[in-house]
Amino acid sequence: MNDTNIQDIPKIHTEIIRKSEEIGFTMPSDLYVGSFLKTLIASKPNGRFLEIGTGIGLSLSWMIEGMDAESKLISVDNDQELISIATSYFGGDDRVEVICKDGADWIKNYTGLKFDLIFADAWPGKYSEIDGVLDLVKVGGFYIIDDMTKQPNWPDGHEDNVVELTAYLEQREDLQLTKMNWSTGLIMAVKK
Ligand SMILES: C[S@@+](CC[C@H](N)C(=O)[O-])C[C@H]1O[C@@H](n2cnc3c(N)ncnc32)[C@H](O)[C@@H]1O
């Protein structure tokens, strides 16, 4: 199997990579996790989806392409410049709400419906507010994180955070986990 032969790359992908380079945004998600998110989202027609850590919308572009016409998605980032760019790409899609807010504050204050899939791609929702974010996953819903195997841009000591988070997820009896040493290291959890 050639797993590099990824199909269905969003048309806007080239533009988002170009813009990321222009503004020096070095954290966009890779093709593998993008494809994975799109596939999982396609399993949830009329679904509700959440991303914490929009960036300028690379993973968001994949998530949107997995959604059907009835689905809704919220994506949150605390950087106004990044959110403005993401809004310029996706603001016209009325299924999508892009919010500029601290992710921890957003998780603590959100009172709406739970989600079929949460992609937690910022500190909040992964290394803080973990119980809060997991409370927002529906039974049968997915909680997805990446960057769980050592990356060149990890700050000193970040391995300890990753080990602690992984151990925490492993001991939660309400989660079914699969850890994948693929892409940047993914954990997929399903809420039981
Ligand atoms: C790994 S990048 C996200 C990449 C994005 N998912 C993509 O595919 O391009 C992490 C993002 O989290 C955002 N972020 C950092 N701290 C945050 C916070 N406290 N609340 C919300 N977003 C935060 C950063 O601005 C950054 O865009």
The ligand as an ORCA input file, in Angstrom:
! r2SCAN-3c Opt
* xyz 0 1
  C      -0.962     23.458     15.785
  S      -1.638     25.025     15.425
  C      -3.172     24.643     14.651
  C      -2.984     24.220     13.240
  C      -4.265     24.071     12.460
  N      -5.136     23.076     13.015
  C      -3.940     23.758     11.003
  O      -4.219     22.676     10.512
  O      -3.334     24.619     10.374
  C      -2.173     25.562     17.007
  C      -3.071     26.772     17.010
  O      -3.535     26.975     18.330
  C      -3.692     28.344     18.524
  N      -3.695     28.599     19.967
  C      -2.631     28.682     20.791
  N      -3.040     28.910     22.045
  C      -4.401     28.969     22.002
  C      -5.398     29.180     22.980
  N      -5.080     29.376     24.266
  N      -6.679     29.186     22.593
  C      -7.008     28.984     21.281
  N      -6.088     28.778     20.321
  C      -4.813     28.759     20.681
  C      -2.550     28.989     17.772
  O      -2.860     30.322     17.401
  C      -2.413     28.062     16.580
  O      -3.085     28.574     15.459
*
